[in-house]
Amino acid sequence: MVIFSVYAAQKEKNTALQGLSIFFDCFVLIYELIQMKLYGFREYWSNVANIVDFSSSILIIVASIFGWALDSLDPLAVNWVVSVAIIFGYTKLLSYAKVFDNTRRFIRITGEIIWDMRSFIMMLLFIFFSFTIIFICLDEAEEFTFGSMFLLSYNYLFANYESEGLTTSQYIFFVIFTLLLAVVLINMLIAIMGDSYSRV
């Protein structure tokens, strides 16, 4: 993963690092295939760590191979594959930190909090979509697209309150939206995290 990270961070692609990355990740992929054979297909894929390990190896190999074919491929698509490979690779490296007691507990707490937040995230997305649609419907100047208004709503979550350019109707819903986010949802998130932490 370290070799692939150095390779991905360079502007001019280094074929030696690219080859080393493919070489080492082929060994990791062979190890994962041996594990799959030993434990059985169903048992292997039922473990999230195995899915991350296998996906990381495949994505790093694919991203490295894409680097050689960069002239014939869309650079944005290659960068997306490289970015996803890095996320999976560092998630895999983070899982190795479970060897130590302090980091094992922290990783478990983080995983539990993320798992417990799934209903909260669904509700948050519902609120974002609904208020985005409301803001667009009340946009008299028609200067906002759905994407730009959704991003503006997302920024409100982090107290980046830009109310310039809002109409009076939009401003009323802006106040309702920010109160809902600041008072109700943030406190709900804190309660979910506290419950997850006490359970672990």
Disulfide bonds with the S-S distance in Angstrom:
none
